């Protein structure tokens, strides 16, 4: 089922209302096709995408525990990071995998591209499966070592019961990889 294209609101003006080392927040004055005007706030749009890697080795997923400053707690999730200028999605996936997990991958496959809170952010996250792993460590920008957790493929959905596995992109990646594995006949349908 296709949704019909709607007329986008007209952007009347944008203004920077706050700036930090990492973020620029804009106020956007919009006029909708029905005559209603609203002011929205958003992170300044960026063309820079990110990548999340779902590494698989010996019938296990590899996850990492990383500090999440927004939650003031350690979270369990898949390795991820920004795609550097000039890098492909797969180049970035392999680099981040080496930095955060200590493995490279001979096989990489793209599963999907996700958005996060598109009312406020333009960021896009590429979800990539990494297999046929080999040991290789690159120095990353992490302030501390990232402990690894290996999770069996035959018990994927039990990850949802873990109190530190709640971030929406990680949960989405889990379901995407489960369907991908089913499509390959590696998990029961």
C-alpha positions as CSV (number, residue, x, y, z in Angstrom):
1,X,0.0,0.0,0.0
2,X,1.5,3.3,-1.0
3,X,0.8,6.6,0.8
4,X,0.1,9.6,-1.3
5,X,2.6,12.4,-1.5
6,X,1.6,15.4,0.5
7,X,2.6,19.0,-0.1
8,X,5.5,19.9,2.1
9,X,5.3,23.0,4.3
10,X,7.1,26.1,3.1
11,X,10.2,27.0,5.1
12,X,9.7,30.7,5.8
13,X,12.9,31.1,7.8
14,X,15.5,29.3,9.9
15,X,17.5,30.7,12.8
16,X,20.2,29.3,14.9
17,X,19.0,29.3,18.5
18,X,21.8,27.3,20.3
19,X,25.2,25.9,19.5
20,X,27.5,23.6,21.3
21,X,30.7,21.7,20.4
22,X,28.6,18.9,18.9
23,X,25.2,20.3,18.0
24,X,23.6,23.3,16.3
25,X,19.9,23.8,17.1
26,X,17.7,25.7,14.6
27,X,14.3,27.3,14.9
28,X,12.3,26.7,11.7
29,X,9.3,28.8,10.8
30,X,6.9,26.7,8.6
31,X,3.8,27.5,6.7
32,X,1.6,24.4,6.0
33,X,-0.6,24.1,2.9
34,X,-3.7,24.6,5.0
35,X,-2.5,28.0,6.1
36,X,-1.4,27.0,9.6
37,X,2.0,28.3,10.7
38,X,4.3,26.7,13.3
39,X,7.8,27.1,14.6
40,X,9.7,23.8,15.1
41,X,13.1,23.3,16.6
42,X,15.5,20.8,15.1
43,X,19.2,19.8,15.0
44,X,20.8,21.4,12.0
45,X,20.5,18.9,9.1
46,X,23.7,17.0,8.2
47,X,24.6,14.9,5.3
48,X,26.8,12.7,7.5
49,X,25.4,9.3,8.1
50,X,26.3,6.6,10.7
51,X,26.7,2.9,10.7
52,X,25.7,0.2,13.2
53,X,27.3,-3.2,12.8
54,X,25.8,-6.5,13.8
55,X,28.8,-8.9,14.1
56,X,28.2,-12.6,13.9
57,X,30.8,-15.2,14.9
58,X,30.4,-18.9,15.9
59,X,26.6,-18.6,15.9
60,X,26.7,-15.7,18.3
61,X,26.1,-11.9,18.0
62,X,28.8,-9.7,19.5
63,X,27.5,-6.8,21.5
64,X,29.4,-4.2,23.5
65,X,28.8,-2.4,26.8
66,X,29.2,1.4,26.3
67,X,28.5,4.3,28.6
68,X,25.5,6.3,27.5
69,X,25.8,9.9,28.9
70,X,22.2,10.7,28.2
71,X,21.0,7.8,30.5
72,X,24.0,8.1,32.8
73,X,24.4,4.3,32.6
74,X,26.1,1.5,30.6
75,X,24.1,0.2,27.7
76,X,24.4,-3.1,25.8
77,X,24.3,-2.7,22.0
78,X,26.0,-3.2,18.7
79,X,29.1,-1.3,17.7
80,X,28.4,2.0,15.8
81,X,29.9,5.2,14.7
82,X,29.9,8.0,12.2
83,X,30.9,7.5,8.6
84,X,34.0,9.6,7.9
85,X,34.1,11.8,4.8
86,X,35.3,9.7,1.8
87,X,34.4,6.4,3.5
88,X,31.8,4.0,2.1
89,X,29.3,2.4,4.5
90,X,31.3,-0.8,4.4
91,X,34.6,1.0,5.0
92,X,33.1,2.7,8.1
93,X,31.6,-0.6,9.3
94,X,34.9,-2.4,9.1
95,X,36.8,0.5,10.8
96,X,34.3,0.8,13.7
97,X,34.2,-3.0,14.1
98,X,38.1,-3.0,14.4
99,X,38.0,-0.1,16.8
100,X,35.2,-1.2,19.1
101,X,35.3,-5.0,18.9
102,X,38.8,-5.9,17.7
103,X,37.6,-7.7,14.5
104,X,37.5,-7.0,10.8
105,X,35.0,-8.6,8.5
106,X,35.5,-10.3,5.1
107,X,31.7,-10.3,4.5
108,X,29.5,-7.2,5.0
109,X,25.9,-6.9,4.0
110,X,23.6,-3.9,4.3
111,X,20.2,-4.6,5.9
112,X,18.5,-1.2,6.1
113,X,18.9,2.5,6.7
114,X,17.0,3.9,9.7
115,X,16.1,7.4,10.9
116,X,15.9,8.4,14.6
117,X,13.4,11.0,15.8
118,X,13.0,12.5,12.3
119,X,11.0,15.4,13.7
120,X,14.2,16.7,15.3
121,X,17.1,15.0,13.6
122,X,18.1,14.3,10.1
123,X,20.6,11.5,11.1
124,X,20.5,8.2,9.3
125,X,21.9,4.9,10.6
126,X,23.0,2.2,8.2
127,X,22.5,-1.3,9.6
128,X,25.2,-3.8,8.4
129,X,25.7,-7.4,9.2
130,X,29.4,-8.5,9.5
131,X,30.5,-12.1,9.1
132,X,33.6,-14.1,8.4
133,X,35.4,-12.1,11.1
134,X,39.2,-12.0,11.6
135,X,41.1,-10.5,14.6
136,X,42.4,-6.9,14.0
137,X,42.3,-4.0,16.4
138,X,42.5,-0.3,15.5
139,X,42.8,2.5,18.0
140,X,39.4,4.2,18.4
141,X,38.1,7.3,20.2
142,X,36.5,5.4,23.1
143,X,37.6,6.6,26.5
144,X,37.7,3.1,28.0
145,X,37.7,-0.5,26.8
146,X,34.3,-1.8,25.6
147,X,33.5,-5.1,27.2
148,X,32.0,-7.7,24.8
149,X,29.0,-9.9,25.3
150,X,28.4,-12.8,22.9
151,X,24.7,-13.7,22.5
152,X,23.6,-17.0,20.9
153,X,21.7,-16.7,17.6
154,X,19.2,-19.4,18.8
155,X,18.1,-17.1,21.7
156,X,18.0,-13.7,20.0
157,X,14.7,-12.3,21.4
158,X,15.9,-13.0,25.0
159,X,18.0,-9.9,24.5
160,X,14.8,-7.9,24.8
161,X,14.6,-9.0,28.4
162,X,18.0,-7.5,29.3
163,X,17.4,-4.2,31.2
164,X,20.4,-2.5,29.4
165,X,19.3,-3.4,25.9
166,X,16.6,-0.8,25.2
167,X,17.9,1.6,22.6
168,X,15.6,1.7,19.6
169,X,18.2,1.4,16.9
170,X,19.7,-1.7,18.6
171,X,16.2,-3.3,18.9
172,X,15.5,-2.5,15.3
173,X,18.8,-4.0,14.2
174,X,18.0,-7.2,16.2
175,X,14.7,-7.7,14.4
176,X,16.3,-6.9,11.0
177,X,19.1,-9.4,11.6
178,X,16.6,-12.0,12.8
179,X,14.6,-11.7,9.6
180,X,17.8,-11.7,7.5
181,X,18.9,-15.0,9.2
182,X,15.4,-16.5,8.7
183,X,15.6,-15.6,5.0
184,X,18.9,-17.5,4.8
185,X,17.4,-20.5,6.5
186,X,19.7,-20.1,9.5
187,X,16.8,-19.6,12.0
188,X,13.4,-21.3,12.1
189,X,10.6,-19.3,10.4
